[in-house]
Amino acid sequence: MKTVRLVAAILFHIARIWAIVIFIIAGYAIGAVVIHLIAPTATSPMRVLEDQTFRIYFPFTRKVFLLGDYTSSYLVTNLVMIVFYGVFLWLLSAVFQAFRQQKIFTRRGVIRLSRFYIINLIMPLLFLILLLVFRTELFDMIRIGVLHLVIGVFAFFMAAIFKQGLLLQEEQDLTF
């Protein structure tokens, strides 16, 4: 069990750090788009080129950070996807946090797993609907969505096991 806790601790920190990095990227990208929409200037962190592509630069530089097509469908779907993966990694780190504890079967662990499977079951469906509204390119996103649905179902089963383990542990604690 010590090995599981050690691996869970390492994965917790990796997932949490990447979640924070992705949230910072999403915040910066959303901020750059909003600044460009409100007041597009030469000093803004985003520039739209003549071929209807955009470039978002690293802060205080002219080095390209993000780029893509300057269409509402591209911007919305990609920004939503970046935020989703930040949430995904944050919740994944919470699942790893559950495995770091001395007692694995806790209410908090069940809640963490439940949040993780709910986001993996609901968000891909919402994202696919968003893609249907904005684009016609769905094949790759459907594969990613199916992957998240499988992860969600797996996490659902884990949450059910944790819930059962919690009940057994509480019964055990009552008998002693």
MDAnalysis code that builds the backbone (N, CA, C; Angstrom):
import MDAnalysis as mda
import numpy as np

u = mda.Universe.empty(528, n_residues=176, atom_resindex=np.repeat(np.arange(176), 3), trajectory=True)
u.add_TopologyAttr("name", ["N", "CA", "C"] * 176)
u.add_TopologyAttr("resid", np.arange(1, 177))
u.add_TopologyAttr("resname", ["MET", "LYS", "THR", "VAL", "ARG", "LEU", "VAL", "ALA", "ALA", "ILE", "LEU", "PHE", "HIS", "ILE", "ALA", "ARG", "ILE", "TRP", "ALA", "ILE", "VAL", "ILE", "PHE", "ILE", "ILE", "ALA", "GLY", "TYR", "ALA", "ILE", "GLY", "ALA", "VAL", "VAL", "ILE", "HIS", "LEU", "ILE", "ALA", "PRO", "THR", "ALA", "THR", "SER", "PRO", "MET", "ARG", "VAL", "LEU", "GLU", "ASP", "GLN", "THR", "PHE", "ARG", "ILE", "TYR", "PHE", "PRO", "PHE", "THR", "ARG", "LYS", "VAL", "PHE", "LEU", "LEU", "GLY", "ASP", "TYR", "THR", "SER", "SER", "TYR", "LEU", "VAL", "THR", "ASN", "LEU", "VAL", "MET", "ILE", "VAL", "PHE", "TYR", "GLY", "VAL", "PHE", "LEU", "TRP", "LEU", "LEU", "SER", "ALA", "VAL", "PHE", "GLN", "ALA", "PHE", "ARG", "GLN", "GLN", "LYS", "ILE", "PHE", "THR", "ARG", "ARG", "GLY", "VAL", "ILE", "ARG", "LEU", "SER", "ARG", "PHE", "TYR", "ILE", "ILE", "ASN", "LEU", "ILE", "MET", "PRO", "LEU", "LEU", "PHE", "LEU", "ILE", "LEU", "LEU", "LEU", "VAL", "PHE", "ARG", "THR", "GLU", "LEU", "PHE", "ASP", "MET", "ILE", "ARG", "ILE", "GLY", "VAL", "LEU", "HIS", "LEU", "VAL", "ILE", "GLY", "VAL", "PHE", "ALA", "PHE", "PHE", "MET", "ALA", "ALA", "ILE", "PHE", "LYS", "GLN", "GLY", "LEU", "LEU", "LEU", "GLN", "GLU", "GLU", "GLN", "ASP", "LEU", "THR", "PHE"])
u.atoms.positions = np.array([
    [0.817, -1.198, 0.000],
    [0.000, 0.000, 0.000],
    [0.863, 1.266, 0.000],
    [2.067, 1.158, 0.545],
    [2.963, 2.312, 0.553],
    [3.318, 2.736, -0.865],
    [3.509, 1.759, -1.743],
    [3.847, 2.060, -3.138],
    [2.699, 2.799, -3.815],
    [1.481, 2.368, -3.546],
    [0.304, 3.026, -4.127],
    [0.236, 4.471, -3.660],
    [0.455, 4.688, -2.363],
    [0.412, 6.056, -1.840],
    [1.519, 6.929, -2.431],
    [2.707, 6.355, -2.617],
    [3.818, 7.108, -3.201],
    [3.517, 7.484, -4.647],
    [3.074, 6.526, -5.437],
    [2.742, 6.798, -6.839],
    [1.595, 7.802, -6.921],
    [0.583, 7.635, -6.069],
    [-0.548, 8.570, -6.051],
    [-0.088, 9.984, -5.685],
    [0.849, 10.094, -4.766],
    [1.360, 11.418, -4.377],
    [2.093, 12.077, -5.538],
    [2.910, 11.303, -6.229],
    [3.646, 11.853, -7.374],
    [2.666, 12.284, -8.468],
    [1.719, 11.404, -8.797],
    [0.738, 11.724, -9.841],
    [-0.176, 12.875, -9.437],
    [-0.484, 12.975, -8.138],
    [-1.277, 14.107, -7.648],
    [-0.576, 15.420, -7.969],
    [0.700, 15.512, -7.633],
    [1.434, 16.757, -7.857],
    [1.591, 17.060, -9.348],
    [1.879, 16.049, -10.146],
    [2.016, 16.262, -11.592],
    [0.705, 16.756, -12.184],
    [-0.402, 16.081, -11.867],
    [-1.705, 16.469, -12.422],
    [-2.127, 17.848, -11.928],
    [-1.876, 18.147, -10.669],
    [-2.280, 19.446, -10.112],
    [-1.483, 20.578, -10.756],
    [-0.178, 20.383, -10.926],
    [0.666, 21.410, -11.555],
    [0.215, 21.643, -12.996],
    [-0.019, 20.555, -13.748],
    [-0.469, 20.712, -15.136],
    [-1.847, 21.360, -15.209],
    [-2.718, 21.059, -14.255],
    [-4.036, 21.709, -14.232],
    [-3.877, 23.220, -14.051],
    [-3.023, 23.613, -13.141],
    [-2.791, 25.046, -12.907],
    [-2.196, 25.697, -14.149],
    [-1.232, 25.034, -14.781],
    [-0.628, 25.568, -16.014],
    [-1.699, 25.745, -17.095],
    [-2.551, 24.748, -17.262],
    [-3.589, 24.835, -18.289],
    [-4.600, 25.927, -17.953],
    [-4.954, 26.084, -16.682],
    [-5.862, 27.175, -16.301],
    [-5.230, 28.540, -16.587],
    [-3.932, 28.664, -16.351],
    [-3.245, 29.925, -16.658],
    [-3.265, 30.178, -18.163],
    [-2.998, 29.137, -18.947],
    [-3.037, 29.274, -20.409],
    [-4.435, 29.679, -20.859],
    [-5.452, 29.010, -20.331],
    [-6.836, 29.331, -20.706],
    [-7.184, 30.759, -20.311],
    [-6.811, 31.161, -19.111],
    [-7.095, 32.521, -18.667],
    [-6.406, 33.559, -19.541],
    [-5.153, 33.297, -19.874],
    [-4.405, 34.224, -20.722],
    [-5.011, 34.299, -22.118],
    [-5.366, 33.142, -22.683],
    [-5.950, 33.122, -24.029],
    [-7.305, 33.828, -24.047],
    [-8.133, 33.550, -23.056],
    [-9.443, 34.205, -22.983],
    [-9.259, 35.701, -22.790],
    [-8.335, 36.089, -21.924],
    [-8.059, 37.511, -21.715],
    [-7.570, 38.187, -22.984],
    [-6.696, 37.528, -23.730],
    [-6.179, 38.102, -24.981],
    [-7.299, 38.281, -25.997],
    [-8.194, 37.304, -26.089],
    [-9.318, 37.411, -27.023],
    [-10.241, 38.546, -26.608],
    [-10.543, 38.649, -25.331],
    [-11.428, 39.716, -24.843],
    [-10.798, 41.080, -25.071],
    [-9.518, 41.221, -24.778],
    [-8.830, 42.501, -25.010],
    [-8.877, 42.856, -26.486],
    [-8.660, 41.862, -27.345],
    [-8.705, 42.127, -28.782],
    [-10.115, 42.543, -29.232],
    [-11.128, 41.910, -28.687],
    [-12.500, 42.250, -29.068],
    [-12.899, 43.636, -28.578],
    [-12.422, 44.019, -27.402],
    [-12.778, 45.330, -26.841],
    [-11.995, 46.445, -27.520],
    [-10.689, 46.280, -27.615],
    [-9.851, 47.343, -28.175],
    [-8.651, 46.743, -28.899],
    [-8.807, 46.377, -30.153],
    [-7.655, 45.815, -30.880],
    [-6.615, 46.888, -31.182],
    [-5.480, 46.788, -30.532],
    [-4.397, 47.756, -30.751],
    [-3.138, 47.000, -31.152],
    [-2.150, 47.750, -31.523],
    [-0.869, 47.145, -31.924],
    [-0.163, 46.502, -30.740],
    [-0.483, 46.940, -29.531],
    [0.185, 46.398, -28.352],
    [-0.608, 45.280, -27.679],
    [-1.778, 44.947, -28.208],
    [-2.568, 43.889, -27.579],
    [-1.878, 42.534, -27.794],
    [-2.139, 41.578, -26.886],
    [-1.451, 40.284, -26.983],
    [-1.966, 39.392, -28.113],
    [-2.963, 39.868, -28.861],
    [-3.515, 39.066, -29.955],
    [-3.559, 39.903, -31.222],
    [-3.246, 39.258, -32.317],
    [-3.301, 39.933, -33.610],
    [-4.022, 39.029, -34.600],
    [-4.923, 39.633, -35.389],
    [-5.612, 38.905, -36.450],
    [-4.947, 39.286, -37.764],
    [-4.543, 38.263, -38.520],
    [-3.857, 38.488, -39.786],
    [-4.862, 38.573, -40.933],
    [-4.387, 39.005, -42.089],
    [-5.260, 39.177, -43.249],
    [-5.869, 37.876, -43.749],
    [-5.199, 36.757, -43.532],
    [-5.734, 35.475, -43.986],
    [-6.728, 34.862, -42.987],
    [-7.246, 35.682, -42.078],
    [-8.221, 35.296, -41.056],
    [-7.700, 34.226, -40.098],
    [-6.436, 34.349, -39.766],
    [-5.860, 33.547, -38.692],
    [-5.482, 34.508, -37.570],
    [-5.287, 33.967, -36.391],
    [-4.896, 34.818, -35.271],
    [-3.612, 34.282, -34.659],
    [-2.966, 35.174, -33.950],
    [-1.784, 34.820, -33.172],
    [-1.928, 35.457, -31.801],
    [-1.722, 34.654, -30.802],
    [-1.653, 35.169, -29.432],
    [-0.202, 35.038, -29.018],
    [0.353, 36.142, -28.549],
    [1.774, 36.186, -28.224],
    [2.018, 35.926, -26.744],
    [3.218, 35.449, -26.440],
    [3.638, 35.355, -25.052],
    [3.546, 36.750, -24.440],
    [3.284, 36.839, -23.140],
    [3.166, 38.162, -22.515],
    [4.408, 39.020, -22.739],
    [4.162, 40.253, -23.136],
    [5.183, 41.290, -23.302],
    [6.224, 40.962, -24.374],
    [5.884, 40.074, -25.304],
    [6.793, 39.746, -26.406],
    [5.998, 39.691, -27.702],
    [6.681, 39.436, -28.784],
    [6.031, 39.183, -30.073],
    [6.346, 37.761, -30.530],
    [6.579, 36.888, -29.563],
    [6.818, 35.484, -29.835],
    [5.470, 34.752, -29.781],
    [5.159, 33.981, -30.829],
    [3.847, 33.346, -30.945],
    [3.671, 32.263, -29.882],
    [2.540, 32.323, -29.196],
    [2.192, 31.380, -28.139],
    [1.086, 30.428, -28.612],
    [0.007, 30.987, -29.125],
    [-1.102, 30.214, -29.670],
    [-1.481, 30.802, -31.019],
    [-1.925, 29.943, -31.927],
    [-2.384, 30.440, -33.216],
    [-3.481, 29.544, -33.742],
    [-4.262, 30.070, -34.684],
    [-5.346, 29.288, -35.271],
    [-6.196, 30.134, -36.178],
    [-7.320, 29.559, -36.593],
    [-8.258, 30.275, -37.458],
    [-9.053, 31.265, -36.626],
    [-9.237, 32.454, -37.192],
    [-9.995, 33.468, -36.469],
    [-11.474, 33.347, -36.846],
    [-12.085, 32.310, -36.297],
    [-13.528, 32.115, -36.460],
    [-14.107, 31.866, -35.079],
    [-15.356, 32.204, -34.911],
    [-15.966, 32.005, -33.598],
    [-15.999, 30.521, -33.240],
    [-16.230, 29.653, -34.235],
    [-16.279, 28.221, -33.928],
    [-14.930, 27.721, -33.423],
    [-13.852, 28.138, -34.074],
    [-12.522, 27.690, -33.664],
    [-12.176, 28.222, -32.275],
    [-12.411, 29.504, -32.062],
    [-12.067, 30.108, -30.773],
    [-12.872, 29.491, -29.640],
    [-14.178, 29.388, -29.806],
    [-15.020, 28.882, -28.721],
    [-14.691, 27.425, -28.418],
    [-14.652, 26.585, -29.444],
    [-14.421, 25.165, -29.179],
    [-13.036, 24.909, -28.579],
    [-12.038, 25.609, -29.047],
    [-10.696, 25.375, -28.495],
    [-10.528, 25.950, -27.098],
    [-11.120, 27.093, -26.822],
    [-11.035, 27.639, -25.470],
    [-11.816, 26.769, -24.484],
    [-12.978, 26.283, -24.904],
    [-13.740, 25.379, -24.043],
    [-12.947, 24.102, -23.797],
    [-12.283, 23.590, -24.828],
    [-11.497, 22.367, -24.675],
    [-10.326, 22.586, -23.713],
    [-9.667, 23.723, -23.795],
    [-8.553, 24.000, -22.882],
    [-9.059, 24.050, -21.443],
    [-10.172, 24.735, -21.216],
    [-10.744, 24.815, -19.866],
    [-11.159, 23.421, -19.387],
    [-11.790, 22.634, -20.270],
    [-12.204, 21.279, -19.898],
    [-11.017, 20.444, -19.444],
    [-9.908, 20.528, -20.160],
    [-8.761, 19.715, -19.763],
    [-8.120, 20.234, -18.473],
    [-8.247, 21.510, -18.193],
    [-7.817, 22.007, -16.890],
    [-8.666, 21.409, -15.776],
    [-9.988, 21.394, -15.984],
    [-10.901, 20.798, -15.003],
    [-10.630, 19.298, -14.881],
    [-10.449, 18.635, -16.023],
    [-10.167, 17.194, -16.034],
    [-8.938, 16.879, -15.190],
    [-7.851, 17.611, -15.412],
    [-6.629, 17.338, -14.655],
    [-6.785, 17.677, -13.176],
    [-7.529, 18.731, -12.869],
    [-7.762, 19.096, -11.469],
    [-8.520, 17.973, -10.754],
    [-9.592, 17.487, -11.395],
    [-10.366, 16.411, -10.784],
    [-9.575, 15.100, -10.733],
    [-8.749, 14.852, -11.744],
    [-7.893, 13.673, -11.725],
    [-6.916, 13.744, -10.560],
    [-6.376, 14.929, -10.313],
    [-5.466, 15.065, -9.173],
    [-6.209, 14.816, -7.859],
    [-7.484, 15.193, -7.799],
    [-8.286, 14.917, -6.599],
    [-8.484, 13.418, -6.409],
    [-8.629, 12.676, -7.518],
    [-8.731, 11.215, -7.422],
    [-7.428, 10.647, -6.881],
    [-6.309, 11.134, -7.389],
    [-5.017, 10.671, -6.868],
    [-4.872, 11.031, -5.391],
    [-5.415, 12.175, -5.000],
    [-5.377, 12.592, -3.594],
    [-6.092, 11.560, -2.717],
    [-7.185, 11.002, -3.234],
    [-7.927, 9.990, -2.466],
    [-7.059, 8.761, -2.195],
    [-6.196, 8.411, -3.133],
    [-5.345, 7.243, -2.960],
    [-4.119, 7.531, -2.102],
    [-3.887, 8.787, -1.757],
    [-2.759, 9.147, -0.903],
    [-3.085, 8.960, 0.573],
    [-4.350, 8.884, 0.905],
    [-4.786, 8.872, 2.298],
    [-4.506, 7.533, 2.975],
    [-4.426, 7.567, 4.296],
    [-4.259, 6.330, 5.065],
    [-5.491, 5.444, 4.903],
    [-6.665, 6.055, 5.031],
    [-7.923, 5.347, 4.806],
    [-8.378, 5.682, 3.393],
    [-8.472, 4.680, 2.545],
    [-8.876, 4.933, 1.159],
    [-10.375, 5.145, 1.053],
    [-11.152, 4.370, 1.794],
    [-12.602, 4.431, 1.681],
    [-13.165, 5.515, 2.599],
    [-13.253, 6.725, 2.049],
    [-13.801, 7.856, 2.796],
    [-14.888, 8.529, 1.964],
    [-15.735, 9.287, 2.637],
    [-16.774, 10.037, 1.912],
    [-16.140, 10.999, 0.913],
    [-15.080, 11.633, 1.321],
    [-14.401, 12.580, 0.431],
    [-13.864, 11.871, -0.819],
    [-13.328, 10.668, -0.650],
    [-12.840, 9.901, -1.792],
    [-13.960, 9.532, -2.751],
    [-15.109, 9.148, -2.201],
    [-16.267, 8.831, -3.035],
    [-16.729, 10.068, -3.783],
    [-16.753, 11.203, -3.118],
    [-17.164, 12.462, -3.757],
    [-16.194, 12.830, -4.873],
    [-14.904, 12.689, -4.627],
    [-13.902, 13.003, -5.652],
    [-14.065, 12.115, -6.886],
    [-14.251, 10.830, -6.661],
    [-14.461, 9.921, -7.784],
    [-15.774, 10.230, -8.505],
    [-16.800, 10.579, -7.749],
    [-18.090, 10.910, -8.365],
    [-17.979, 12.141, -9.248],
    [-17.309, 13.157, -8.776],
    [-17.113, 14.363, -9.596],
    [-16.345, 14.034, -10.871],
    [-15.335, 13.186, -10.723],
    [-14.507, 12.817, -11.870],
    [-15.322, 12.061, -12.917],
    [-16.131, 11.104, -12.482],
    [-16.890, 10.361, -13.497],
    [-18.004, 11.208, -14.090],
    [-18.600, 12.085, -13.310],
    [-19.658, 12.945, -13.859],
    [-19.093, 13.864, -14.937],
    [-17.951, 14.486, -14.679],
    [-17.370, 15.388, -15.675],
    [-16.963, 14.606, -16.923],
    [-16.519, 13.361, -16.762],
    [-16.117, 12.561, -17.920],
    [-17.309, 11.998, -18.683],
    [-18.454, 11.915, -18.065],
    [-19.648, 11.461, -18.772],
    [-20.403, 12.610, -19.430],
    [-20.427, 13.760, -18.787],
    [-21.243, 14.880, -19.277],
    [-20.489, 15.782, -20.242],
    [-19.260, 16.158, -19.908],
    [-18.543, 17.133, -20.732],
    [-18.304, 16.682, -22.170],
    [-17.924, 15.445, -22.434],
    [-17.754, 15.063, -23.847],
    [-19.040, 15.197, -24.652],
    [-20.167, 14.871, -24.028],
    [-21.445, 15.011, -24.735],
    [-21.754, 16.475, -25.016],
    [-21.531, 17.326, -24.026],
    [-21.748, 18.766, -24.229],
    [-20.791, 19.319, -25.282],
    [-19.553, 18.845, -25.245],
    [-18.564, 19.318, -26.209],
    [-18.920, 18.861, -27.624],
    [-19.398, 17.639, -27.766],
    [-19.813, 17.162, -29.091],
    [-21.005, 17.955, -29.619],
    [-21.926, 18.320, -28.743],
    [-23.051, 19.167, -29.151],
    [-22.536, 20.523, -29.601],
    [-21.581, 21.068, -28.858],
    [-20.970, 22.347, -29.228],
    [-20.301, 22.246, -30.598],
    [-19.615, 21.153, -30.852],
    [-18.975, 20.953, -32.157],
    [-20.011, 20.824, -33.272],
    [-21.107, 20.167, -32.982],
    [-22.169, 20.049, -33.993],
    [-22.731, 21.416, -34.362],
    [-22.831, 22.284, -33.370],
    [-23.351, 23.627, -33.626],
    [-22.366, 24.441, -34.453],
    [-21.075, 24.312, -34.170],
    [-20.079, 25.168, -34.800],
    [-19.371, 24.566, -36.006],
    [-19.143, 23.270, -36.044],
    [-18.321, 22.669, -37.088],
    [-18.935, 21.389, -37.633],
    [-18.271, 20.913, -38.683],
    [-18.645, 19.621, -39.237],
    [-17.566, 18.572, -39.005],
    [-16.358, 18.966, -38.616],
    [-15.257, 18.033, -38.358],
    [-15.463, 17.379, -36.994],
    [-15.956, 16.162, -37.000],
    [-16.280, 15.530, -35.736],
    [-15.517, 14.248, -35.447],
    [-14.946, 13.601, -36.448],
    [-14.422, 12.256, -36.259],
    [-13.402, 12.169, -35.118],
    [-12.403, 13.034, -35.103],
    [-11.385, 12.986, -34.049],
    [-11.985, 13.319, -32.683],
    [-12.897, 14.263, -32.655],
    [-13.515, 14.636, -31.390],
    [-14.429, 13.531, -30.863],
    [-15.046, 12.795, -31.764],
    [-15.879, 11.668, -31.327],
    [-15.000, 10.613, -30.663],
    [-13.825, 10.338, -31.237],
    [-12.915, 9.370, -30.620],
    [-12.472, 9.834, -29.237],
    [-12.136, 11.097, -29.111],
    [-11.727, 11.625, -27.801],
    [-12.906, 11.576, -26.832],
    [-14.097, 11.921, -27.325],
    [-15.291, 11.859, -26.478],
    [-15.576, 10.454, -25.992],
    [-15.439, 9.470, -26.872],
    [-15.653, 8.073, -26.476],
    [-14.621, 7.662, -25.433],
    [-13.384, 8.104, -25.601],
    [-12.354, 7.810, -24.611],
    [-12.745, 8.361, -23.241],
    [-13.229, 9.595, -23.203],
    [-13.643, 10.184, -21.921],
    [-14.867, 9.475, -21.359],
    [-15.762, 9.016, -22.217],
    [-16.905, 8.247, -21.728],
    [-16.445, 6.940, -21.084],
    [-15.453, 6.280, -21.690],
    [-14.909, 5.052, -21.104],
    [-14.252, 5.359, -19.761],
    [-13.493, 6.438, -19.703],
    [-12.873, 6.846, -18.432],
    [-13.965, 7.131, -17.402],
    [-15.029, 7.800, -17.833],
    [-16.132, 8.110, -16.927],
    [-16.819, 6.868, -16.404],
    [-17.054, 5.888, -17.267],
    [-17.681, 4.638, -16.830],
    [-16.758, 3.903, -15.858],
    [-15.465, 3.855, -16.170],
    [-14.507, 3.214, -15.278],
    [-14.492, 3.911, -13.912],
    [-14.481, 5.241, -13.915],
    [-14.492, 5.986, -12.651],
    [-15.813, 5.779, -11.912],
    [-16.915, 5.621, -12.656],
    [-18.207, 5.335, -12.037],
    [-18.136, 4.014, -11.267],
    [-17.554, 2.975, -11.898],
    [-17.402, 1.694, -11.218],
    [-16.497, 1.816, -9.995],
    [-15.412, 2.580, -10.129],
    [-14.520, 2.785, -8.984],
    [-15.242, 3.496, -7.850],
    [-16.074, 4.490, -8.188],
    [-16.823, 5.211, -7.163],
    [-17.800, 4.269, -6.456],
    [-18.437, 3.366, -7.214],
    [-19.343, 2.396, -6.603],
    [-18.585, 1.469, -5.656],
    [-17.382, 1.037, -6.066],
    [-16.560, 0.194, -5.200],
    [-16.158, 0.957, -3.945],
    [-15.757, 2.213, -4.115],
    [-15.377, 3.032, -2.961],
    [-16.561, 3.215, -2.016],
    [-17.740, 3.436, -2.577],
    [-18.930, 3.622, -1.749],
    [-19.218, 2.354, -0.943],
    [-19.112, 1.202, -1.600],
    [-19.320, -0.066, -0.907],
    [-18.235, -0.277, 0.147],
    [-16.991, 0.034, -0.190],
    [-15.903, -0.080, 0.776],
    [-16.113, 0.827, 1.973],
    [-16.624, 2.025, 1.733],
    [-16.913, 2.967, 2.813],
    [-17.976, 2.393, 3.740],
    [-19.033, 1.827, 3.170],
    [-20.088, 1.236, 3.992],
    [-19.546, 0.087, 4.835],
    [-18.749, -0.779, 4.220],
    [-18.161, -1.890, 4.969],
    [-17.225, -1.396, 6.054],
    [-16.451, -0.367, 5.748],
    [-15.521, 0.181, 6.733],
    [-16.278, 0.810, 7.899],
    [-17.377, 1.535, 7.599],
    [-18.185, 2.132, 8.674],
    [-18.828, 1.065, 9.532],
    [-19.304, -0.034, 8.918],
    [-19.862, -1.144, 9.690],
    [-18.795, -1.775, 10.576],
    [-17.602, -1.928, 10.033],
    [-16.491, -2.504, 10.768],
    [-16.127, -1.629, 11.959],
    [-16.124, -0.290, 11.734],
    [-15.793, 0.628, 12.815],
    [-16.838, 0.582, 13.931],
    [-18.096, 0.317, 13.573],
    [-19.170, 0.251, 14.579],
    [-19.073, -1.003, 15.440],
    [-18.530, -2.084, 14.888],
    [-18.456, -3.328, 15.660],
    [-17.314, -3.322, 16.667],
    [-16.355, -2.446, 16.500],
    [-15.230, -2.409, 17.446],
    [-15.375, -1.337, 18.461],
])
